[in-house]
Amino acid sequence: MANLTRESVVLGINDAKIFPITKDDSTSLTYGAAIDVPGIRSLKVTPTFIEKQLKGDETVIDTYAKLEQIDWSIEHGVISLDALAVMVGGAVQAGGTSPKQNQTYSLTKDDLPKYFKLEAKIDYADVGDVHFVLYKCKCTSYDVTLQGEEYATISASGKAIPTMKDGKVKDIVFNETAVGISAS
């Protein structure tokens, strides 16, 4: 039996979903249903380390480094009110009847961003596909840019920290056969 490769070229990003965390304690980690991040254009993942140096005799004797968090950012091209309600806080409410229906996203001063799992998928790879998973994210910045005669762009960034249940932060998964991002 041949082993699946441990390296692959990757090109593009074509799917991303967030999953609200419903529980994260020492015994259980559960997520709500997937919410699409439509029109995903980019994902950037940057680890941040706690660093310490031991110095003596006018030299560095030892260096310590431990993962503290992962800074992440995404850009997408379609506004999703449901994703916005998880990433920034707030609520979405439907109103009216056809042909005068509306969807309203509302944010108050007391609303807070929620924790969520972020999973993104790349199909163009030397393997079936590649999934990037951040298990416990919180959004710290969200921007919508509207400009004349151009499509709106949406960008969000934040921090991924270890889960309480098992300390997981990130996975990069190579699948021999491409699989979609699970709905739950």
N, C-alpha and C positions, 0 to 999 in steps of 0.2 A: 504494500500500500504506500503510495507516494504521500509525502508531507506537503501540506499547503504552504506556499511561500510566506516568508516573514517580511517581505518588502514588496512594494508595488508603486508604480507611478499612479498619480491620481489627477484628474482634470475635472474642474467644475464642481458644482453643488446643485442638486436638483430636488431636494426635499428636506424639510425641517419641520419638526413638531415639538411642542412643549406639553408637558404633563404636570398639572398642578400636584404638589405634594399634599396628601390628605393626612398623613401621619408619618412622623420620623422620631422614634425614640429608641432606646437600647434594645427593644424586643421586636419592633416592627417598622417596616418602611413600605408605604403604599402610595400609589399615584392615582389621580383621577384620569378620565378619558383624555385621549390625545386632542390637541388643538393645533390645527395647521398654522404654520408660519408661511403664508402664501407668497409666491414670487421671490423666494430666497435667492440672494445674489452673492452673499459672502458670509463666512464664519471665520473669525480670528480667535485663537486660543493661546494665551501667554501665561505660563506658570510664574508664580512669585514665590521666592524662597526666603525663609528666615536664615540669616547667615551670621555666624560668629567666627572670630579668629582668635586663636591663642598665640600671643606674642611673648617672646622672651629672648634674652641675649641678642637684642636688636634684629630679630628675624621672626618670620611667621613659622610657628611650630606645628600648628594644626588648623584646619578649616572645617567648620561644621556647616552643613546646609540641609534644610528640611522643608518640604513643600508646605507652604502656608495656605495658598489659595490659587485659583486660576482666574485670571482676568479674561473675559470673553467679550466679543462684540459681533453683532450680526447686522446685515443690511438686507432689506427686502423691499419689494416694489408694489405690494398690494396691502392696503390697510385692512387689518382684521380687528374688529372691535372685541371679539372674544379673547384674542391673544393680548390685546392691550389691557383688558380687565385683569388678566393674570399678572402680566409683567409690571404694570404700573399701579394696579388697584382699581377700584371703581366697579361699576356695574353696567350691564347692557340691558335695555328694556325695549321690547317691541310695542308698537302702538299703531292705531289706525286700522282701517280695513281697505282692501284693494278697491280702487286703484290709488289710495292715499295712505299706504302703509309707511311706517318709518321705523328705523332702528336708532336708538339714542344711547350713546356712551356717556356716562356721567361720572365725574370725579369730584370728590369733596376733600376738604382739608384734612379729614380724619381717615381717608382711605390710604392703605399701605400696600406696597408691592408684596406679592406672594412668592413663596419658594416653588420652584418647578424643576423638572428634569428637561434638558434640552438634548434632542437627538437629531443629527443631520446625516444625510446620505449622499454618497458620490457613486455614480454608476460607471463612469469612465475610469477603469482601473485595470491592472493586469490580472486581477481576481474578479470574482462575480460582482462584488460591490464592497464599499468601505463605509462603516458607520462610525461617527464620532459621538460619544455620549458623555454629557456632563450631568451628574446625578443630583446635585442640589445647587441650583442657581438662584440668584436674586438680582433683579434689574436695579441699577443705580442711575441709569441715564436713558432717556428715550426721546428721540427727535423725529419730527415729521417735517420734511422740507417740501414746500409747495412753491413752484416757480412758473412763470409764464411760458406756455407752449412746451413744457417738459413734463414728463411723468413725475408724480410724487415719489420721494424716496423716504423710507422709514429706517432708522437705525436705532439700535438698542445696545447697551453694554452693561456689564455688571461683574459679579464675582461668583465663582463656584467654590464651595467649601465642602469638607467631608460630611457625609451623612452621619447621623448619630448612631444608627443601627450597626453599620459595619465599616465606617470610615472611608467608603468608596468616594472617589472624586471624579475620575475620568476613565473611560475605556475607548480604545480604537479597535474596531472589530473588522477583520478581513473575512468575508464570506466567500466560499468557493462558488456557491450558487447565489445569485442576487436574491435578496429578500426585502420586502417593503418594511417600513417602520410600523411596528405594531400599533394598533389603535388604542391599546390599554397598557 
